[in-house]
Amino acid sequence: MSNDNALHQLLTSVSCRDLVDRTQALRSPHPPSFSPPEHPICLDSELTVQEACAALAKHRISSAPIYSSEEGGFIGMLDYKDVVAYVLAVLHKIPHDTVVDSEMEVTDIVKRALTQGHANVPVKLLSNMSLKNPLVVVDAAAPVLDAVEEFVRAKVHRVVVLDKSVDGKPTFLGVLSQSTVAAFVASKFGKLSSARIPGAHWPRGDQTIADLKLVQGEVLSVTPEDTVVEALYRMHENQISSIAIIKKTSDGTEMWGSISMTDIKEVLGRKRGWSQLLQPTKAFFTSLRNTQAIENDGRDAVPSFVVHPSTQVITAIEKMAATHTHRMWVVDNSDGRTRGVVGVLSLSNVMPLLLM
């Protein structure tokens, strides 16, 4: 396998079915309290929003297709962008002079906020509410390269993998995400991988983030004092999935942490947890990371989530695979000192590189 086409050959030689089957092996070890699901997860369209969020949180997944027995197939996807869009719409309907009880559950908020008092909103109404995660299907026998092409074409983070059966009824095999593909590439070309392809490398992956002009985009942020709901508003309005928590210092700015849309599973996935929406981002971030550390037997559940303009692309992909994140903050350290966040690198930026 030559260096010039090693990546292309890899992505065309492995099917989407094969990569879905390998997903668990590509992920970092789960905490002791977590057992991966035996079957791919999909959500019944009649589940309530709270039940659907609890299912996502239980299985530690950020999205799942919604199945309707009435329609006889999948009707869309649900991810945390949809849930955030729903929560923000609900909160926006509450008059400013309404006293919000932080002990209320999401269903109680819905009952008070929505004019017709729908306390048990079915998850089918949230399908693609954010308008950012359309249902895209790929055939199980198709090469992984086809899935990457769909990531780029449809601007989605994940695709549903269906197996065409003899009787014409497709079988749901699972969801293939950008994260899974990134972890796969890292396992074969990463500098720290024991499964690396002998004698082959990906030349573009050896280039730096700066070389490939990937340090781009306005850095949106909140302060440690801003509330979680304010952070969610900014993410939703700017169509991003995470936001930096940046503290102003006498020398400039300091990267304090970040909030991701997937973090709200800690809010909506457990009883009365939504009160955390009213917390300052600093308190929320600290509490969330402490909880994750406990679940991981004291290990840091969120290793370094920053890269530098001089970081090689393959190293950045390895970091994103290790931290299970879609985005890394690019921090300038060109003069030997950290001078603040200068950009964002996302898996959506990386996927087009896999097609070159």
C-alpha positions in Angstrom: 0.0 0.0 0.0 1.7 3.2 -1.1 1.8 6.3 1.0 -0.1 8.4 -1.7 -3.3 6.2 -1.7 -3.1 4.3 1.6 -6.0 6.3 3.2 -8.2 6.0 0.1 -7.6 2.3 -0.1 -8.4 1.9 3.5 -11.7 3.8 3.3 -12.8 1.9 0.1 -11.8 -1.6 1.4 -13.9 -1.5 4.6 -17.7 -1.5 4.4 -20.0 0.6 6.6 -21.3 -2.7 8.1 -17.7 -3.6 9.1 -17.0 -0.3 10.7 -20.3 -0.3 12.7 -19.3 -3.8 14.0 -15.9 -2.4 15.0 -17.3 0.6 16.8 -17.0 -0.7 20.3 -13.4 -1.7 19.8 -12.5 1.7 18.4 -13.9 3.5 21.5 -11.9 4.1 24.7 -12.8 1.8 27.6 -16.1 2.6 29.2 -16.4 3.4 32.9 -17.1 0.4 35.1 -20.7 1.4 35.6 -21.5 1.4 31.8 -22.4 -1.6 29.7 -22.7 -1.0 25.9 -26.1 -1.9 24.4 -26.3 -5.3 22.8 -28.4 -3.9 19.9 -28.3 -0.6 18.0 -30.5 2.0 19.6 -33.5 3.6 18.0 -36.3 5.6 19.6 -40.0 4.9 19.3 -41.8 8.0 18.0 -44.3 8.0 20.8 -41.7 8.2 23.6 -41.8 11.5 25.5 -39.0 13.9 25.2 -37.9 13.1 28.8 -37.9 9.4 28.1 -35.9 9.9 24.9 -33.3 12.0 26.7 -33.0 9.4 29.4 -32.4 6.7 26.7 -29.7 8.8 25.1 -28.0 9.4 28.5 -28.3 5.8 29.6 -26.6 4.5 26.5 -24.1 7.4 26.3 -25.0 8.3 22.7 -25.6 11.7 21.3 -28.2 10.8 18.8 -30.5 8.0 17.5 -33.0 7.5 14.7 -36.7 7.8 15.5 -38.9 4.9 14.3 -42.6 5.1 13.7 -44.6 1.9 13.6 -47.4 3.9 12.0 -45.2 5.0 9.2 -43.4 1.7 9.0 -39.9 3.1 9.1 -37.6 5.8 10.3 -39.0 9.4 10.3 -35.9 11.3 11.3 -33.1 11.7 13.8 -33.0 13.0 17.3 -29.9 14.6 18.8 -29.1 17.1 21.4 -29.3 20.0 18.9 -33.0 19.1 18.5 -33.5 18.9 22.3 -31.7 22.2 22.8 -33.9 23.9 20.2 -37.0 22.5 22.0 -35.9 23.6 25.4 -35.0 27.1 24.2 -38.4 27.4 22.4 -40.2 26.4 25.6 -38.2 28.7 27.8 -38.7 31.6 25.4 -42.5 31.3 25.8 -42.2 31.9 29.5 -43.0 35.6 30.3 -40.1 37.5 31.8 -42.1 38.2 34.9 -42.8 34.5 35.5 -41.0 33.0 38.5 -39.2 29.9 37.4 -38.9 27.2 40.1 -35.6 25.5 39.7 -37.0 22.3 41.1 -39.5 21.9 38.3 -39.1 19.1 35.8 -39.0 19.6 32.1 -42.5 18.2 31.7 -43.7 20.8 34.3 -42.0 23.6 32.3 -43.7 22.4 29.1 -47.1 22.3 30.9 -46.8 25.9 32.0 -45.1 27.3 28.9 -47.1 25.7 26.0 -50.5 27.2 25.5 -52.3 23.9 25.2 -50.5 22.3 28.2 -48.8 19.3 26.5 -47.0 17.8 29.5 -46.0 14.7 27.6 -44.6 15.9 24.3 -43.8 13.0 21.9 -40.3 12.9 20.6 -41.5 12.6 17.0 -42.3 16.3 17.2 -38.7 17.1 17.9 -37.3 15.2 14.9 -34.9 17.6 13.1 -36.3 20.5 15.1 -32.9 22.1 14.9 -32.9 21.7 11.0 -29.3 20.6 11.4 -29.4 16.8 11.4 -31.5 15.4 8.6 -31.9 11.6 8.3 -29.3 10.3 5.8 -29.1 6.6 5.0 -26.2 4.6 3.6 -26.2 0.9 2.5 -24.4 -1.5 4.8 -22.4 -2.9 1.9 -21.2 0.6 0.8 -17.5 1.5 1.5 -16.8 3.8 4.4 -15.7 6.4 1.8 -19.4 6.7 0.8 -20.3 7.7 4.4 -17.5 10.3 4.4 -18.9 11.7 1.2 -22.3 12.0 2.8 -20.9 13.7 5.8 -19.5 16.4 3.5 -22.4 16.6 1.0 -25.2 16.7 3.5 -23.3 18.4 6.3 -24.3 15.8 8.9 -22.3 14.3 11.7 -23.8 10.8 11.4 -25.6 8.5 9.0 -28.0 5.5 9.5 -26.7 2.2 8.2 -29.3 -0.1 6.7 -28.8 -3.6 5.4 -30.9 -4.5 2.4 -32.5 -7.8 3.0 -33.9 -10.3 0.4 -37.5 -9.6 1.3 -37.1 -5.9 0.7 -37.3 -4.9 4.3 -34.1 -3.1 5.4 -32.5 -4.0 8.7 -31.2 -1.2 11.0 -27.6 -2.0 11.8 -26.6 1.1 13.6 -25.4 4.7 13.3 -22.0 5.6 11.7 -20.6 8.9 12.9 -17.8 11.2 12.0 -16.3 10.3 15.4 -16.2 6.6 14.5 -14.5 7.3 11.2 -12.0 9.6 12.9 -11.2 6.9 15.5 -10.8 4.4 12.7 -8.4 6.6 10.8 -6.5 7.4 14.0 -6.2 3.6 14.7 -4.5 3.0 11.3 -2.4 6.2 10.9 -2.1 7.6 14.3 1.4 8.0 15.8 0.4 6.3 19.1 -1.7 3.4 17.7 -0.6 -0.2 18.1 -2.8 -1.1 15.1 -1.1 1.3 12.7 -0.7 0.0 9.1 2.9 -1.0 8.8 4.9 1.1 6.3 2.1 3.4 5.4 1.2 6.9 6.4 -1.1 9.6 5.3 0.9 12.6 4.0 -1.8 15.1 4.5 -2.2 14.0 8.1 1.4 15.0 8.7 0.7 18.6 7.7 -0.2 21.1 10.5 -3.5 22.7 11.2 -2.0 26.1 10.1 -0.5 24.6 6.9 -4.0 23.4 5.8 -5.6 26.8 6.8 -7.9 25.1 9.4 -7.4 27.8 12.0 -10.5 29.7 11.0 -13.9 30.9 12.2 -14.9 33.3 14.9 -14.3 32.0 18.4 -17.6 32.2 20.2 -17.5 32.1 24.0 -19.2 32.7 27.3 -17.8 33.8 30.6 -17.6 31.6 33.7 -20.4 33.7 35.2 -22.8 33.3 32.3 -25.6 30.7 32.8 -25.8 27.4 31.0 -29.0 28.5 29.2 -27.2 31.6 27.9 -24.5 29.2 26.5 -27.2 27.1 24.9 -28.8 30.1 23.3 -25.5 31.2 21.8 -24.8 27.7 20.5 -28.2 27.4 18.9 -28.2 30.8 17.4 -24.8 30.3 15.8 -25.4 26.7 14.8 -22.4 25.2 16.8 -22.3 22.3 19.1 -20.0 23.6 21.8 -18.8 26.9 23.1 -15.6 27.9 25.0 -15.7 29.3 28.5 -13.2 32.1 28.4 -12.1 34.2 31.4 -10.6 37.7 30.8 -7.3 38.3 32.5 -4.9 41.2 32.9 -2.8 39.6 30.1 -5.7 38.9 27.8 -7.9 35.8 28.0 -7.7 32.3 29.5 -9.4 29.2 28.3 -11.3 27.9 31.3 -13.3 25.1 29.8 -16.2 24.4 27.4 -19.8 23.5 27.3 -21.2 21.1 24.7 -24.8 20.4 23.6 -24.3 16.8 24.6 -23.6 17.9 28.1 -27.3 18.6 28.6 -27.9 14.9 29.0 -26.9 15.6 32.5 -29.8 18.1 32.7 -32.6 16.3 30.9 -31.5 12.7 31.4 -32.3 12.6 35.1 -35.1 13.6 37.4 -35.1 17.3 38.4 -31.7 17.8 36.8 -32.8 20.6 34.6 -32.2 23.1 37.4 -28.6 23.0 36.2 -29.6 25.2 33.3 -29.7 28.1 35.7 -26.2 27.5 37.0 -23.2 29.6 35.9 -21.1 27.8 33.3 -18.2 27.5 35.6 -20.2 25.6 38.3 -21.8 23.4 35.7 -18.5 22.5 34.0 -16.9 21.8 37.3 -19.8 19.6 38.6 -20.0 17.7 35.3 -16.3 16.9 35.1 -16.2 15.9 38.8 -19.1 13.5 38.1 -17.4 12.0 35.1 -14.1 11.6 37.0 -16.0 9.6 39.7 -17.6 7.4 37.1 -14.1 6.8 35.6 -12.6 5.7 39.0 -10.9 9.1 39.4 -9.4 9.2 35.9 -9.6 12.5 34.0 -12.6 11.9 31.7 -11.7 15.0 29.6 -8.0 15.0 28.7 -6.6 18.0 26.9 -9.2 19.5 24.5 -6.9 22.0 22.9 -4.5 21.9 20.0 -2.1 24.5 18.5 -1.7 25.8 14.9 1.5 23.8 14.8 -0.3 20.5 15.7 -0.3 17.9 12.9 -3.7 17.0 11.7 -3.4 13.3 12.5 -2.4 14.2 16.1 -5.5 16.4 16.3 -7.7 13.5 15.0 -6.1 11.2 17.6 -7.0 13.7 20.4 -10.6 14.1 19.2 -10.9 10.3 19.1 -9.5 9.9 22.6 -11.7 12.6 24.1 -14.9 11.6 22.1 -15.3 15.2 21.0 -16.2 16.8 17.6 -14.3 20.0 18.3 -10.9 21.1 19.5 -10.0 24.7 20.5 -6.9 26.0 18.7 -4.7 27.9 21.2 -1.8 30.1 20.0 1.5 29.3 21.7 3.8 30.5 18.9 6.0 32.6 21.3 6.1 29.8 23.9 3.3 31.4 25.9 -0.4 30.5 25.7 -2.1 33.6 24.3 -5.7 32.5 24.1 -8.0 30.7 21.7 -7.5 31.7 18.0 -9.8 29.2 16.3 -11.8 26.0 16.4 -11.1 22.7 14.7 -14.0 20.4 14.1 -14.4 16.9 12.6 -16.6 18.6 9.9 -13.4 20.5 8.9 -11.4 17.2 8.9 -13.8 15.1 6.8 -13.2 16.8 3.5 -9.4 16.1 4.0 -10.2 12.4 3.9 -11.6 12.8 0.4 -8.5 14.5 -1.1 
